[in-house]
Amino acid sequence: MNLTVEIPDDVATRMSVAGGDLSRRALEALAAEEYRCGRLTKPDLRRLLGLRTSDQIDTFLKEHEVWIDYTLADLERERAGLSRLGL
C-alpha cells in the first residue's frame, strides 16, 4: 500500500531542517506509535522497516521512546529461573 500525506510546503521545509529522509521519519513515527498501541508486533516492525536483528528493533524502539512493559511478575520469573541455574 502506498500512503500519501499532504504537508504544506512551509511546514515540510521546517520539518526537513532536522535532516534525514522525511518520508522515512514519517514511516518510523507511524510504526513506533502503532507498536506502542499494540497494533504492530516486532516481526511487523522488522518487515515494515527492513530491520534484520532483534538488536536493531530494540534500538529503534529505544530511539522512539517505546518502552517494553516489564512487570514485577516478569522480574520474579527471571529471578527464579536464574536461581534454578545457580546464579
Backbone as CSV, one residue per row, in Angstrom:
resi,resn,N_x,N_y,N_z,CA_x,CA_y,CA_z,C_x,C_y,C_z
1,MET,0.837,-1.173,0.000,0.000,0.000,0.000,0.882,1.236,0.000
2,ASN,0.533,2.178,-0.791,1.199,3.474,-0.778,0.318,4.446,-0.032
3,LEU,0.940,5.310,0.758,0.230,6.299,1.551,0.794,7.667,1.210
4,THR,-0.088,8.596,0.905,0.337,9.948,0.582,-0.153,10.881,1.678
5,VAL,0.736,11.745,2.142,0.393,12.713,3.168,0.642,14.107,2.604
6,GLU,-0.359,14.947,2.693,-0.233,16.330,2.224,0.298,17.204,3.362
7,ILE,1.442,17.853,3.133,2.046,18.751,4.116,2.304,20.078,3.413
8,PRO,1.846,21.180,3.981,2.132,22.483,3.374,3.641,22.673,3.197
9,ASP,4.029,23.297,2.098,5.447,23.454,1.768,6.257,24.091,2.893
10,ASP,5.720,25.146,3.517,6.495,25.828,4.561,6.694,24.920,5.782
11,VAL,5.702,24.113,6.096,5.828,23.180,7.215,6.823,22.078,6.859
12,ALA,6.728,21.546,5.651,7.659,20.498,5.208,9.094,21.004,5.225
13,THR,9.285,22.261,4.846,10.624,22.848,4.854,11.177,22.889,6.271
14,ARG,10.354,23.327,7.230,10.806,23.370,8.632,11.080,21.969,9.155
15,MET,10.251,21.014,8.776,10.447,19.639,9.239,11.703,19.030,8.629
16,SER,12.051,19.425,7.433,13.221,18.882,6.740,14.529,19.410,7.296
17,VAL,14.466,20.531,8.017,15.676,21.122,8.580,16.382,20.142,9.511
18,ALA,15.611,19.292,10.193,16.196,18.322,11.119,17.073,17.311,10.398
19,GLY,16.943,17.225,9.095,17.748,16.305,8.312,17.091,14.953,8.171
20,GLY,17.712,14.128,7.391,17.171,12.794,7.159,16.030,12.826,6.159
21,ASP,15.631,11.660,5.781,14.547,11.478,4.813,13.219,11.662,5.528
22,LEU,12.478,12.693,5.148,11.217,12.994,5.805,10.217,11.850,5.662
23,SER,10.204,11.191,4.524,9.305,10.047,4.331,9.652,8.921,5.301
24,ARG,10.939,8.660,5.478,11.372,7.604,6.394,11.026,7.976,7.832
25,ARG,11.240,9.234,8.193,10.906,9.673,9.548,9.418,9.524,9.822
26,ALA,8.580,9.825,8.837,7.133,9.677,8.996,6.768,8.199,9.172
27,LEU,7.382,7.336,8.362,7.124,5.896,8.461,7.536,5.383,9.838
28,GLU,8.702,5.790,10.312,9.177,5.333,11.620,8.284,5.830,12.745
29,ALA,7.833,7.072,12.659,6.948,7.614,13.695,5.629,6.844,13.722
30,LEU,5.086,6.551,12.558,3.845,5.783,12.478,4.053,4.373,13.029
31,ALA,5.145,3.735,12.636,5.430,2.372,13.096,5.596,2.338,14.619
32,ALA,6.323,3.302,15.181,6.538,3.341,16.626,5.210,3.506,17.366
33,GLU,4.359,4.387,16.872,3.067,4.609,17.530,2.159,3.389,17.418
34,GLU,2.150,2.757,16.268,1.322,1.563,16.092,1.816,0.415,16.962
35,TYR,3.127,0.290,17.134,3.679,-0.730,18.033,3.290,-0.411,19.475
36,ARG,3.433,0.868,19.854,3.096,1.304,21.208,1.633,0.991,21.536
37,CYS,0.758,1.112,20.556,-0.680,0.865,20.756,-1.047,-0.608,20.630
38,GLY,-0.067,-1.447,20.283,-0.315,-2.883,20.203,-0.862,-3.359,18.868
39,ARG,-0.819,-2.509,17.854,-1.328,-2.907,16.542,-0.253,-3.490,15.627
40,LEU,1.006,-3.366,16.043,2.123,-3.979,15.317,2.935,-4.822,16.292
41,THR,3.548,-5.872,15.773,4.430,-6.728,16.561,5.878,-6.457,16.140
42,LYS,6.818,-7.042,16.867,8.221,-6.899,16.467,8.472,-7.470,15.068
43,PRO,7.909,-8.642,14.721,8.084,-9.103,13.337,7.497,-8.130,12.311
44,ASP,6.393,-7.474,12.658,5.831,-6.454,11.758,6.815,-5.308,11.570
45,LEU,7.423,-4.852,12.679,8.409,-3.769,12.592,9.583,-4.177,11.712
46,ARG,10.026,-5.414,11.882,11.154,-5.912,11.092,10.845,-5.805,9.599
47,ARG,9.662,-6.263,9.207,9.267,-6.230,7.788,9.047,-4.800,7.297
48,LEU,8.337,-4.024,8.089,7.971,-2.667,7.689,9.183,-1.757,7.534
49,LEU,10.141,-1.905,8.443,11.291,-1.003,8.462,12.563,-1.607,7.883
50,GLY,12.500,-2.891,7.499,13.676,-3.534,6.923,14.772,-3.790,7.938
51,LEU,14.395,-4.046,9.175,15.374,-4.329,10.218,15.712,-5.813,10.193
52,ARG,16.969,-6.139,10.488,17.414,-7.527,10.368,17.538,-8.263,11.691
53,THR,17.851,-7.538,12.757,18.125,-8.213,14.015,17.222,-7.692,15.134
54,SER,17.111,-8.485,16.178,16.356,-8.060,17.362,16.996,-6.837,17.989
55,ASP,18.324,-6.765,17.933,19.027,-5.609,18.481,18.631,-4.334,17.739
56,GLN,18.487,-4.416,16.413,18.064,-3.247,15.636,16.650,-2.820,16.026
57,ILE,15.785,-3.793,16.259,14.416,-3.478,16.673,14.431,-2.811,18.042
58,ASP,15.183,-3.371,18.984,15.257,-2.794,20.326,15.842,-1.378,20.283
59,THR,16.858,-1.166,19.455,17.448,0.165,19.299,16.420,1.132,18.728
60,PHE,15.686,0.698,17.702,14.635,1.535,17.112,13.610,1.934,18.174
61,LEU,13.147,0.965,18.950,12.137,1.248,19.974,12.679,2.216,21.020
62,LYS,13.922,2.030,21.427,14.537,2.923,22.408,14.650,4.338,21.847
63,GLU,15.089,4.462,20.600,15.222,5.775,19.972,13.887,6.507,19.890
64,HIS,12.805,5.744,19.796,11.467,6.341,19.692,10.723,6.324,21.033
65,GLU,11.507,6.059,22.104,10.984,6.076,23.469,9.756,5.183,23.643
66,VAL,9.847,3.993,23.054,8.813,2.976,23.229,9.402,1.950,24.192
67,TRP,8.836,1.908,25.390,9.379,1.047,26.423,8.582,-0.245,26.499
68,ILE,9.278,-1.327,26.696,8.664,-2.640,26.787,8.086,-2.797,28.193
69,ASP,6.840,-3.249,28.283,6.218,-3.489,29.583,6.976,-4.599,30.296
70,TYR,7.440,-4.308,31.481,8.173,-5.277,32.286,7.605,-5.203,33.689
71,THR,6.908,-6.243,34.094,6.197,-6.231,35.365,7.024,-6.875,36.472
72,LEU,6.532,-6.713,37.681,7.162,-7.363,38.823,7.111,-8.877,38.661
73,ALA,6.035,-9.383,38.080,5.924,-10.826,37.828,7.008,-11.293,36.854
74,ASP,7.314,-10.469,35.838,8.392,-10.801,34.900,9.723,-10.889,35.641
75,LEU,9.973,-9.927,36.511,11.211,-9.919,37.285,11.318,-11.164,38.169
76,GLU,10.237,-11.495,38.844,10.247,-12.663,39.718,10.467,-13.958,38.925
77,ARG,9.860,-14.066,37.749,10.033,-15.248,36.905,11.491,-15.377,36.476
78,GLU,12.099,-14.269,36.073,13.506,-14.306,35.659,14.418,-14.607,36.845
79,ARG,14.109,-14.014,38.011,14.910,-14.269,39.200,14.863,-15.748,39.584
80,ALA,13.664,-16.340,39.514,13.510,-17.759,39.847,14.284,-18.628,38.857
81,GLY,14.249,-18.265,37.585,14.984,-19.015,36.572,16.479,-18.954,36.795
82,LEU,16.989,-17.785,37.143,18.425,-17.631,37.435,18.790,-18.402,38.693
83,SER,17.917,-18.380,39.659,18.160,-19.118,40.898,18.263,-20.610,40.629
84,ARG,17.376,-21.131,39.787,17.423,-22.566,39.425,18.748,-22.915,38.741
85,LEU,19.312,-21.953,38.036,20.593,-22.182,37.358,21.782,-21.978,38.280
86,GLY,21.481,-21.577,39.518,22.562,-21.349,40.493,23.226,-19.992,40.342
87,LEU,22.547,-19.086,39.717,23.125,-17.728,39.514,22.481,-16.717,40.424
